[in-house]
Amino acid sequence: MRLGFSPLLPTVAGLLLAALWGLSVFAGWGVEAFCAGDESPSSCSERFGAVSSASALFAAVAAICTLAAWLRREGRAFGFLIGAGLACWVVAEGVLFLGGMLVQS
């Protein structure tokens, strides 16, 4: 089965989502975005850390799927694995965002 697009396109999209997730979790973008209110910064940061841990499960699956896709560069397997990886990155970002909104309130 032949893909109608370059395999680099979903890979770059996955890498950009990974970078956004990594900066949100490890560089403090998430804490800055969701814990900048009147509340105690330490308690909000702890709750956001729990959200980050939940999101990390999806991020790990996404990274594994992306790596597996490139190790198996066959058309159908690559398409399925890279698609699953992108979906997991979107879910990881969604968990981070929705969890951050809950932490904020």
C-alpha positions in Angstrom: 0.0 0.0 0.0 1.4 3.4 -1.0 0.9 6.5 1.1 -0.4 9.6 -0.7 2.0 11.8 1.3 5.6 11.9 2.4 6.2 9.9 5.6 8.1 13.0 6.9 4.9 15.0 7.2 3.3 12.9 10.1 6.7 12.5 11.6 7.3 16.3 11.8 3.8 16.8 13.1 4.5 14.2 15.9 7.9 15.8 16.7 6.2 19.3 17.0 3.5 17.8 19.3 6.3 16.1 21.3 8.1 19.4 21.6 5.0 21.2 22.8 4.3 18.5 25.3 7.9 18.5 26.6 8.0 22.2 26.9 4.7 22.3 28.7 5.8 19.6 31.2 9.5 20.0 31.6 10.2 23.7 30.8 7.3 25.0 33.0 5.0 26.3 30.3 2.1 24.3 31.8 2.7 25.6 35.3 3.0 29.1 34.0 -0.2 28.8 32.0 -2.4 27.2 34.6 -0.9 28.2 38.0 -0.4 31.9 37.6 -3.6 32.9 39.6 -4.1 33.9 43.2 -3.7 30.4 44.6 -0.6 29.0 46.3 1.9 28.2 43.6 3.2 25.1 45.3 -0.2 23.3 45.7 -1.1 24.1 42.1 2.2 22.9 40.9 1.7 19.6 42.8 -1.7 19.1 41.2 -0.3 19.9 37.8 2.4 17.4 38.4 -0.2 14.7 38.8 -1.9 15.8 35.6 1.5 15.7 33.8 2.1 12.1 35.1 -1.3 11.0 33.6 -0.4 12.7 30.3 3.0 11.1 30.3 1.4 7.7 29.9 -0.1 8.7 26.5 3.2 10.5 25.6 5.2 7.4 26.2 2.8 5.3 24.0 3.0 8.0 21.3 6.8 7.9 21.4 6.9 4.1 21.2 4.4 4.1 18.3 6.5 6.7 16.4 9.7 4.8 16.9 8.1 1.5 15.9 6.7 3.1 12.8 10.2 4.1 11.7 11.6 0.7 12.6 8.9 -0.9 10.4 8.9 1.3 7.3 6.4 -0.8 5.4 3.4 1.0 4.0 0.5 -0.3 6.0 2.4 -0.9 9.3 4.0 2.6 9.0 0.7 4.3 8.4 -1.1 2.5 11.3 1.7 3.1 13.8 2.4 6.7 12.9 -1.3 7.4 13.0 -1.6 5.8 16.4 1.4 7.9 17.5 -0.2 11.1 16.4 -3.5 10.2 18.0 -1.7 9.5 21.3 0.2 12.8 21.1 -3.1 14.6 20.6 -4.6 12.8 23.6 -1.5 13.5 25.7 -1.9 17.2 24.9 -5.6 17.1 25.6 -5.1 15.5 29.0 -2.6 18.1 29.8 -4.9 20.9 28.7 -8.1 19.6 30.3 -6.2 18.6 33.5 -4.6 22.1 33.6 -8.1 23.7 33.4 -9.3 21.5 36.3 -6.2 22.4 38.3 -6.8 26.0 37.7 -10.4 26.0 39.2 
